[in-house]
């Protein structure tokens, strides 16, 4: 019963320690490492632990195969975890860098996204004339009423019937003025009133036929691709056409989904929004385009993160069992050595620390290898997914950031901690006479 209660207490302490470890920022991790190093240098038991650990590490060549099980297993966990989290980070970064703090997007009230918003002609006219919007040299407000619809196009590399959804944005001349980052890189801009398209570089990589001079069918009409644009953000995944022609093709009348307006500076947004809300004829919501796109990324980023952590946790459990088996075998092989150290005065704590230190160093090596593999293979890797709140594929690049590499290392050390704890406790509990007899 005493042994059972002790093990139960150990499990509870372990659960609390892991919970704290997950939330601990890296300055806290480094502080713990410094304190541990000072303890090993300054205390008698710390020096004993260092001596025992040094002996164990010196025999790794004889246990190279079993040590490799820990390193490779944890490297695999970290590589997969970081790669999956990099997918969510790349997706989120692409949307977060879309828009700016000095442009506003106005939609119908309570609309979660542009595809759910419908502004009638009168509302669009009043929004465009709201004070606070910058005007061009001709005195016209830099505001772009826009329409967003779903269009089906054949996917590159797919079969004859394989189609995907692309976001078709109907815009006017002011769309280019409110988004100066959008540049034509091939061909020209579409002509107003014509069935002509400009396509983003991301959409051109995903869908067939989106090259200047080619024709594609949208709705029931043939459209001609006349230019390719690049913006370096989520807009690269869109296709642009004249708003009036898009509205006629998809029978949207004079309604629009949103109005994107250029403001004098980021501080002007508060007054602009207040002016909109003061108009009793308008039932709208306004936000900066930067905040709007950042909010659009939250849902999908959470889903990808939960998926990554779930897969990583399943793999981590397997790696923990591998580390446990390996370290139990290592402790059994060194039973005589540990018993001798205990007999000449070494306490149980130095033995526990030494075994765990060996395991965590192997885990750290595995974490570094796994993180390096994830960075080399997946950083900048192109991918696409359905964008949260939009109607088309969003092209983005996986982003293996230092923060994600740090998360991978914390997972590796956590696996090493669990994998080394129970074998270490067994080594410290083993009676000296029993250890000498078993060996």
Buried (B, 14 or more C-beta within 10 A) or exposed (E): EEEEEEEEEEEEEBEEBEEEBEEEEEEEBEEEEEEBEEBBEEEEBBBBBBBBBEBBBEBBEEBEEBBBBBBBBBBBBBBBBBBBBBBBBBBBBBBBBBBBBBBBBBBBEEBBBBBEBBBEEEBBEBBBEBEBBBEEEEEEBBBBBBBBBEBBBBBBEEEEEEBBBBBBBBBBEBBBBBBEBBEBEBBEBBEEEEBBBBBBBBBBBBBBBBEBEBEBEBBEEEBBBBBBBBBEBBBBBBBBBBBBBBBBBBEBEBBBBBBBBBBEEEEBBEBBBEBBBEEEEBEBBBBBBBBBBBBBBEEBBEBBBEBBBEBBEEBBEEBBEBBBBBBBBBBBBBBEBBBBBBEEEBBBBBBBBBBBBBBBBBBBBBBBBBBBBBBEEBBEBEBBBEBBBBBBBBBBBBBBBEEBBBBBBBBBBBBBBBBBBBBBBBBBEBEEEEBBEEB
